[in-house]
């Protein structure tokens, strides 16, 4: 059987269209896969640590309310991940008292030295500073009742790995608090939905969500717990 030129032409056009559509689909899928492997993050802060001691920060963040929600009380053990100047560390240390412990965790060796000197100056013997890894807080197993990542999560380059490695340090019923600001990852903020997706992948579930930290409603406070 001999095909007419018109039939051949139509067949070639259809085949070309089929090939182009599948090529375009394949090309479009590649960037999406790459994006899921590594999201944007902000560079960890390494500047003057006194910037975290701005007057009125307690009131702006309503830190006493945060402490109550996380169940931080006398005798409890707390981890401050991304401790910086130790602003939250010292407040938590005063709340848990001599029978409690606060682990000040940071990847910046200068921050660890700063917190150690601050704890000695303020006579807080219940503070233990830990120089951590970027993807592992290096906390002892079963060591903490509560954790806070205060304006830190957007700087974590491997958040799922970090949160997975945190799990072993949590005691039964431990609460994990994340306070951050809505953003795109590299503007010192990260979307609330992104945090929830990543922490779910790491084995956590959301207990409570608040927006009382900062009056502009841009900041959020998420309270999570480990899924057993």
Secondary structure, 3 states (H helix, E strand, C coil): CCCCHHHHHHHHHHHHHHHHHHHHHHHHHHHHHHHHHCCCCCCCCCCCHHHHHCCCHHHHHCHHHHHHHCCCCCCCEEEEECCCCCHHHHHHHHHHCCCCEEEEEECCHHHHHHHHHHHHHCCCCCEEEEECECCECCCCCCCEEEEEEECCHHHCCCHHHHHHHHHHHEEEEEEEEEEEECCECCCCCECHHHHHHHHHHCCEEEEEEECCCCCCCCEEEEEEEECC
